[in-house]
Amino acid sequence: MGRSLAVLMGCAVLAGPAVAQAPTGTPLSRTPAEQVPLPPPRPEAIKEPTARHPDVKESGPGDPAAKDAAKDAAKDAGKDATKDTTKEPGKDTPAAPGVETAPLPPERPADLPSGPAPGPATIVPDDTACLGRLERLGVKAEPVAPLLDGMCGAARPLRVTVLPDGVALAPAATLTCTAAEALARWSTEVRVTGERLLGKAPQKLQIGGSYECRGQNHDPSAKLSEHAYANGVDVMGFVVEGRTPIAVGASREGTPEAAFEAAVRARACGFFRTVLGPGSDPAHANHLHLDERERPAGHRLCQ
């Protein structure tokens, strides 16, 4: 009997693996890792989203209270935006960190004067010393009103009628004190030269022009002449007692009158910064132009 039991147990062991094997052609079942997960089930009821604005309560789409609340919220937002845009730039606005802000210009004063801007200040020369020298020389001159004519003019012009030793000007000349002094000092040389070459000193100078607002050589497009500043004078001739008036540029070469004219013209270069006359150019063929134009380094033009 014991032998039979052993045989039966051996058969059971041999039959176990055969029963565990799946029959041929039968598909294998999938492992849990190969199965696709399913989405979670949809909830039975979905809640409506709550209002974003804290002052608006939840309500249905047709609720009038909800519409009014939305309108009020929109108005408040519009007012805040308007306030932000109407603020003056730069005021009550914090600067961004790390960014330097440019300073604002000062406010325009309310009482700013209107009308055209004032012109450049006119420098008025101090002629006190010059007037004193004219008086000592025996010059007869009287101040006249300032000359103001656009770019032309003189701050303290003089009307000169008589030079030293009673030499008259015909007509009177309107000059600055500086030009009048140069003319007065030159006239003393004219008298000495007349006595030496003509036997008599001239008693009168014939004046062609003094102050006149014009360009050089009467050219409107040219630079302003020194006449435009009462700083120049034109001498047309010399009157000597007992002689025909000596017109500049009219005397024949070799005559005492021609020698006198050449001598006084040369002497003028020691008193005036500019001396032009016959031979300089056609514009000065019949007179001596004398002026006190200042040039760099004290340069003089004597032709």
C-alpha positions as CSV (number, residue, x, y, z in Angstrom):
1,M,0.0,0.0,0.0
2,G,2.8,2.3,0.7
3,R,4.2,1.6,-2.7
4,S,0.9,2.6,-4.3
5,L,0.8,5.9,-2.5
6,A,4.2,6.8,-3.7
7,V,3.2,6.0,-7.3
8,L,0.2,8.2,-7.0
9,M,2.2,11.2,-5.7
10,G,4.7,10.9,-8.4
11,C,2.0,11.0,-11.0
12,A,0.6,14.1,-9.5
13,V,3.9,15.9,-9.6
14,L,4.3,14.9,-13.3
15,A,0.8,16.1,-14.2
16,G,1.1,19.6,-12.4
17,P,3.2,21.4,-15.0
18,A,1.2,20.1,-17.9
19,V,-2.0,21.5,-16.4
20,A,-0.4,25.0,-15.7
21,Q,0.7,25.5,-19.4
22,A,-1.8,27.3,-21.6
23,P,-3.1,25.4,-24.6
24,T,-1.5,26.1,-27.9
25,G,-3.1,29.0,-29.9
26,T,-4.7,30.7,-26.9
27,P,-3.9,34.5,-26.5
28,L,-2.0,35.6,-23.4
29,S,-3.7,38.0,-21.1
30,R,-2.2,41.6,-20.8
31,T,-0.2,42.7,-17.8
32,P,-1.5,45.7,-15.8
33,A,1.4,47.9,-17.1
34,E,0.2,47.5,-20.7
35,Q,-3.3,48.7,-20.0
36,V,-4.3,52.4,-21.0
37,P,-5.6,54.5,-18.0
38,L,-9.1,55.9,-18.3
39,P,-9.9,59.6,-17.6
40,P,-11.7,60.5,-14.4
41,P,-15.4,60.6,-14.7
42,R,-17.1,64.0,-15.4
43,P,-18.7,65.6,-12.3
44,E,-22.5,65.6,-12.4
45,A,-22.8,69.4,-12.0
46,I,-20.4,72.2,-13.1
47,K,-20.4,75.4,-11.1
48,E,-20.6,78.8,-12.9
49,P,-17.4,80.9,-12.5
50,T,-17.5,83.6,-9.9
51,A,-17.4,87.3,-10.8
52,R,-13.8,88.8,-11.1
53,H,-14.8,92.2,-9.7
54,P,-15.1,92.0,-5.9
55,D,-18.1,94.3,-5.9
56,V,-20.1,92.2,-8.4
57,K,-22.1,89.4,-6.9
58,E,-22.9,86.2,-8.6
59,S,-26.1,86.3,-10.5
60,G,-27.7,84.9,-13.6
61,P,-27.1,86.4,-17.1
62,G,-30.3,88.2,-17.1
63,D,-30.1,89.7,-13.6
64,P,-30.5,93.6,-13.8
65,A,-28.4,94.0,-10.6
66,A,-25.5,92.3,-12.3
67,K,-25.7,94.6,-15.3
68,D,-25.8,97.8,-13.1
69,A,-22.8,96.6,-11.1
70,A,-20.8,95.9,-14.2
71,K,-21.6,99.4,-15.6
72,D,-20.5,101.0,-12.3
73,A,-17.3,99.0,-12.3
74,A,-16.6,100.1,-15.9
75,K,-17.2,103.8,-15.0
76,D,-14.9,103.6,-12.0
77,A,-12.2,102.1,-14.2
78,G,-12.6,104.8,-16.8
79,K,-12.2,107.6,-14.1
80,D,-9.1,106.0,-12.8
81,A,-7.6,105.8,-16.3
82,T,-8.5,109.5,-17.0
83,K,-6.8,110.6,-13.7
84,D,-3.7,108.8,-14.6
85,T,-3.5,110.3,-18.1
86,T,-4.3,113.9,-17.0
87,K,-1.4,114.0,-14.5
88,E,1.4,116.3,-15.4
89,P,4.4,114.2,-16.6
90,G,7.0,114.1,-14.0
91,K,4.7,115.0,-11.0
92,D,3.8,112.4,-8.4
93,T,5.2,109.7,-10.7
94,P,7.8,107.5,-9.0
95,A,10.9,107.0,-11.1
96,A,11.8,103.5,-12.2
97,P,14.4,101.9,-9.9
98,G,17.9,102.4,-11.3
99,V,16.8,105.0,-13.9
100,E,17.9,108.6,-13.6
101,T,15.2,111.2,-14.5
102,A,16.1,114.4,-16.3
103,P,15.2,117.6,-14.4
104,L,12.3,119.6,-15.8
105,P,13.0,123.2,-17.1
106,P,11.7,126.1,-14.9
107,E,8.2,127.2,-15.5
108,R,7.6,130.1,-17.8
109,P,7.0,133.3,-15.8
110,A,3.5,134.7,-16.1
111,D,4.7,138.3,-16.5
112,L,7.1,137.7,-19.4
113,P,7.2,140.9,-21.5
114,S,5.7,140.8,-24.9
115,G,6.8,142.5,-28.1
116,P,10.1,142.3,-30.1
117,A,13.3,141.5,-28.4
118,P,15.5,144.5,-27.6
119,G,18.4,145.2,-29.9
120,P,22.0,145.1,-28.9
121,A,23.1,147.7,-26.4
122,T,24.8,150.7,-27.9
123,I,28.2,151.5,-26.4
124,V,28.2,155.3,-25.8
125,P,31.8,156.6,-25.9
126,D,33.0,158.9,-23.2
127,D,33.9,162.1,-25.1
128,T,34.7,164.3,-22.1
129,A,38.4,164.3,-22.7
130,C,38.0,164.7,-26.5
131,L,35.6,167.7,-26.1
132,G,38.1,169.3,-23.8
133,R,40.8,169.0,-26.4
134,L,38.5,170.5,-29.1
135,E,37.9,173.5,-26.9
136,R,41.6,174.1,-26.3
137,L,42.2,173.9,-30.1
138,G,39.6,176.6,-30.6
139,V,37.1,174.4,-32.5
140,K,33.5,175.5,-32.5
141,A,31.2,172.5,-32.3
142,E,27.9,171.8,-30.6
143,P,26.4,168.5,-29.7
144,V,23.3,167.3,-31.7
145,A,20.8,164.6,-31.1
146,P,21.9,161.0,-31.5
147,L,21.8,159.7,-35.0
148,L,19.7,156.5,-35.3
149,D,19.0,155.1,-38.8
150,G,19.0,151.3,-38.9
151,M,22.6,150.2,-38.9
152,C,23.8,153.7,-39.3
153,G,24.2,156.4,-36.7
154,A,26.3,158.0,-34.0
155,A,25.7,158.2,-30.2
156,R,27.2,161.6,-29.6
157,P,27.6,163.5,-32.9
158,L,28.9,167.1,-33.2
159,R,28.0,169.8,-35.6
160,V,31.4,171.4,-36.4
161,T,31.5,174.9,-37.9
162,V,34.9,176.4,-37.2
163,L,38.4,174.8,-36.9
164,P,41.5,176.2,-35.3
165,D,42.7,179.7,-36.3
166,G,39.2,180.5,-37.6
167,V,39.2,178.1,-40.6
168,A,35.5,177.7,-41.5
169,L,33.7,174.7,-42.8
170,A,31.3,175.3,-45.6
171,P,28.9,173.7,-45.0
172,A,29.1,172.6,-41.4
173,A,30.1,168.9,-40.8
174,T,28.4,166.4,-38.6
175,L,31.1,164.3,-37.1
176,T,32.1,162.2,-34.1
177,C,34.4,163.9,-31.7
178,T,37.3,161.7,-32.8
179,A,36.9,162.6,-36.5
180,A,36.4,166.3,-35.6
181,E,39.7,166.3,-33.6
182,A,41.6,164.7,-36.5
183,L,40.2,167.3,-38.9
184,A,41.1,170.2,-36.6
185,R,44.7,169.0,-36.1
186,W,45.1,168.5,-39.9
187,S,43.8,171.9,-40.6
188,T,46.7,173.5,-38.7
189,E,49.1,171.7,-41.2
190,V,46.9,173.0,-44.1
191,R,47.4,176.6,-43.0
192,V,51.2,176.2,-42.5
193,T,51.5,174.5,-45.9
194,G,49.4,177.2,-47.6
195,E,51.5,180.0,-46.2
196,R,54.7,178.2,-47.4
197,L,53.6,177.3,-50.9
198,L,50.8,179.8,-51.7
199,G,51.9,182.8,-49.6
200,K,48.6,182.7,-47.7
201,A,46.8,180.3,-45.5
202,P,43.5,178.9,-46.5
203,Q,40.5,180.4,-44.7
204,K,37.9,177.9,-45.5
205,L,37.5,174.2,-46.3
206,Q,34.8,173.2,-48.8
207,I,33.0,170.1,-47.5
208,G,31.4,167.7,-49.8
209,G,29.8,165.4,-47.2
210,S,30.1,164.1,-43.6
211,Y,27.4,162.0,-42.0
212,E,25.3,160.1,-44.6
213,C,23.8,156.6,-44.2
214,R,25.1,154.9,-47.3
215,G,27.5,152.2,-48.6
216,Q,31.0,152.7,-49.7
217,N,31.4,154.7,-52.9
218,H,27.6,155.2,-52.9
219,D,27.0,151.6,-53.7
220,P,23.9,150.3,-51.9
221,S,25.2,146.7,-52.0
222,A,28.6,147.6,-50.5
223,K,29.7,147.7,-46.9
224,L,28.6,150.7,-45.0
225,S,30.9,153.7,-45.4
226,E,32.5,155.5,-42.4
227,H,30.2,158.4,-43.4
228,A,27.3,156.2,-42.1
229,Y,28.9,156.5,-38.6
230,A,29.7,160.2,-38.8
231,N,33.3,159.1,-38.8
232,G,34.4,160.4,-42.2
233,V,34.5,163.7,-44.1
234,D,35.0,164.6,-47.8
235,V,37.0,167.8,-48.6
236,M,36.2,169.2,-52.1
237,G,38.5,172.2,-52.0
238,F,40.3,175.1,-50.3
239,V,39.5,178.8,-50.2
240,V,42.5,181.2,-50.1
241,E,42.1,184.9,-50.0
242,G,42.9,186.5,-53.4
243,R,42.9,183.2,-55.3
244,T,40.4,181.1,-57.1
245,P,39.2,178.3,-54.8
246,I,41.6,175.3,-55.2
247,A,39.4,172.3,-56.3
248,V,40.8,168.9,-55.4
249,G,42.1,167.1,-58.6
250,A,41.7,170.2,-60.8
251,S,45.2,171.8,-60.6
252,R,47.7,171.3,-63.4
253,E,50.9,169.4,-62.5
254,G,53.8,171.7,-61.7
255,T,51.7,174.6,-60.3
256,P,51.8,175.8,-56.7
257,E,48.2,174.7,-56.3
258,A,49.1,171.1,-57.4
259,A,52.1,171.1,-55.0
260,F,49.9,172.4,-52.2
261,E,47.3,169.8,-52.8
262,A,49.9,166.9,-52.8
263,A,51.5,168.2,-49.6
264,V,48.3,168.6,-47.6
265,R,47.1,165.1,-48.8
266,A,50.4,163.5,-47.6
267,R,50.1,165.3,-44.2
268,A,46.5,164.0,-43.8
269,C,47.9,160.4,-43.5
270,G,49.4,161.4,-40.1
271,F,46.0,162.3,-38.6
272,F,43.4,160.0,-40.3
273,R,43.4,156.2,-40.6
274,T,42.0,156.4,-44.2
275,V,43.0,158.9,-46.9
276,L,41.7,158.5,-50.5
277,G,41.7,161.0,-53.3
278,P,42.5,161.4,-57.1
279,G,44.2,158.4,-58.4
280,S,42.9,156.0,-55.7
281,D,39.8,155.1,-57.7
282,P,37.3,156.8,-59.9
283,A,34.9,157.4,-57.0
284,H,37.5,159.7,-55.3
285,A,38.7,161.6,-58.4
286,N,37.5,165.1,-57.2
287,H,37.8,165.1,-53.4
288,L,39.8,163.9,-50.4
289,H,38.1,161.2,-48.3
290,L,39.3,161.3,-44.7
291,D,38.0,158.9,-42.0
292,E,38.9,157.3,-38.7
293,R,38.1,153.7,-39.5
294,E,39.8,151.4,-37.0
295,R,41.8,148.4,-38.4
296,P,43.7,145.6,-36.9
297,A,47.2,146.4,-35.5
298,G,46.6,150.1,-36.2
299,H,46.9,149.7,-39.9
300,R,46.2,152.8,-42.0
301,L,45.1,153.1,-45.6
302,C,46.8,156.1,-47.3
303,Q,46.4,156.2,-51.1
